[in-house]
Amino acid sequence: MSSSPSRPTHILRTLADAVPATLLAVMFVCFIIQVFMRYVMDSPVGWTVEVCVIAWLWILLWGQSVSAEEQDEIRFDILYGSVSSGVRRWFRIVFSLLLVGIYAWSLPALWDFVTFMKIQDTSYLDIPFSWVYSVALIFSVVTILRYLRILWGAARGTDTGQSSVDELGRKDFTE
């Protein structure tokens, strides 16, 4: 079991977790505005849909890369939980190498796409699409860093991935 995080780490984690929660609240408010404008005022507005789509994109990519922890990820527990810890360690090494390689290989093309999209703005709010899609860069870079850390821990044998899986391969909710 790892020690508790330092105060600055805890503050950063709290702020990172607040981003998807705030965006979800923004989506809810926009939904209510849209319903009110469409059915009460009989004058639908388009900007609320745009905000919801952008917020949802950011919630998904930010949440998975920055806010989610490794034990929150989906695994094929039938296979992963049924093999020895040594085989699990090799699974983690191979999977981490593959993910780091794929994301690192695609990063230059993703950068080109995001920077190219500065030429176009969203329809209602005139936000450059490069800002909208910048979360994809954050997602890729954070995912690369996360899996490099997982790779390092698995290669050293210090992180076996057992913190979230018990001996039967089920998530342990008692932590």
ZAMARGU-4260 file (C-alpha; in steps of 0.2 Angstrom, whole numbers, plus 5000, padded with zeros to 4 digits):
<rodrens>
0) 5000/5000/5000 | 5007/5017/4995 | 5009/5031/5008 | 4996/5046/5007 | 5000/5059/4994
5) 5008/5075/4998 | 4997/5091/5001 | 5001/5099/4984 | 4998/5082/4975 | 4981/5081/4984
10) 4977/5098/4979 | 4981/5095/4961 | 4972/5079/4961 | 4956/5088/4968 | 4958/5101/4955
15) 4960/5088/4941 | 4944/5079/4947 | 4935/5095/4948 | 4936/5098/4929 | 4925/5084/4923
20) 4913/5088/4938 | 4912/5106/4933 | 4909/5102/4914 | 4895/5090/4919 | 4887/5104/4929
25) 4889/5115/4914 | 4881/5102/4902 | 4866/5101/4914 | 4864/5120/4915 | 4865/5120/4896
30) 4852/5106/4894 | 4840/5115/4906 | 4842/5132/4896 | 4839/5122/4880 | 4823/5114/4886
35) 4817/5131/4893 | 4821/5140/4877 | 4813/5127/4866 | 4797/5122/4875 | 4793/5138/4885
40) 4800/5152/4875 | 4798/5143/4858 | 4815/5149/4852 | 4828/5136/4853 | 4846/5141/4854
45) 4861/5132/4846 | 4875/5137/4857 | 4869/5125/4871 | 4871/5110/4860 | 4888/5116/4855
50) 4893/5118/4874 | 4887/5101/4878 | 4896/5092/4864 | 4913/5101/4868 | 4910/5098/4887
55) 4907/5080/4884 | 4922/5078/4873 | 4933/5086/4887 | 4924/5075/4901 | 4928/5059/4891
60) 4946/5063/4887 | 4951/5073/4902 | 4942/5061/4914 | 4951/5046/4907 | 4968/5053/4906
65) 4970/5065/4920 | 4956/5060/4933 | 4954/5042/4931 | 4966/5031/4941 | 4973/5014/4935
70) 4962/5004/4946 | 4947/5013/4937 | 4952/5005/4920 | 4943/4991/4913 | 4953/4975/4912
75) 4949/4958/4905 | 4948/4951/4922 | 4944/4933/4917 | 4961/4931/4909 | 4971/4944/4920
80) 4964/4938/4936 | 4967/4919/4932 | 4986/4920/4929 | 5000/4921/4941 | 5007/4938/4947
85) 5023/4935/4936 | 5012/4933/4920 | 5002/4949/4925 | 5018/4958/4926 | 5022/4953/4909
90) 5005/4958/4903 | 5008/4975/4910 | 5025/4977/4902 | 5019/4972/4885 | 5003/4982/4886
95) 5012/4997/4892 | 5025/4996/4878 | 5011/4994/4865 | 5001/5009/4872 | 5016/5020/4874
100) 5022/5016/4856 | 5005/5019/4848 | 5002/5035/4857 | 5020/5041/4854 | 5019/5037/4836
105) 5002/5046/4833 | 5007/5061/4843 | 5015/5071/4829 | 5000/5068/4818 | 4988/5073/4832
110) 4999/5089/4835 | 4997/5093/4816 | 4979/5090/4816 | 4976/5101/4832 | 4987/5115/4826
115) 4979/5114/4809 | 4961/5116/4816 | 4965/5134/4822 | 4959/5139/4804 | 4941/5135/4809
120) 4930/5140/4823 | 4914/5133/4831 | 4898/5138/4823 | 4890/5147/4838 | 4903/5152/4850
125) 4917/5155/4838 | 4930/5145/4848 | 4944/5139/4838 | 4943/5120/4835 | 4962/5119/4840
130) 4956/5124/4858 | 4942/5111/4857 | 4953/5097/4851 | 4968/5102/4862 | 4961/5090/4875
135) 4966/5076/4863 | 4984/5081/4865 | 4983/5082/4884 | 4975/5064/4884 | 4989/5057/4873
140) 5003/5065/4883 | 4996/5060/4900 | 4992/5043/4894 | 5010/5041/4888 | 5017/5047/4905
145) 5005/5035/4914 | 5010/5020/4905 | 5028/5024/4906 | 5026/5024/4925 | 5016/5008/4924
150) 5030/5001/4913 | 5044/5007/4925 | 5035/4999/4940 | 5032/4983/4931 | 5049/4981/4924
155) 5057/4984/4941 | 5044/4973/4949 | 5038/4986/4962 | 5021/4988/4955 | 5012/4972/4952
160) 4995/4979/4948 | 4987/4969/4963 | 4980/4984/4972 | 4964/4983/4963 | 4962/4965/4960
165) 4960/4951/4973 | 4965/4933/4971 | 4949/4929/4961 | 4951/4944/4949 | 4937/4954/4956
170) 4938/4973/4961 | 4942/4975/4979 | 4930/4989/4985 | 4936/4988/5003 | 4951/5000/5000
</rodrens>
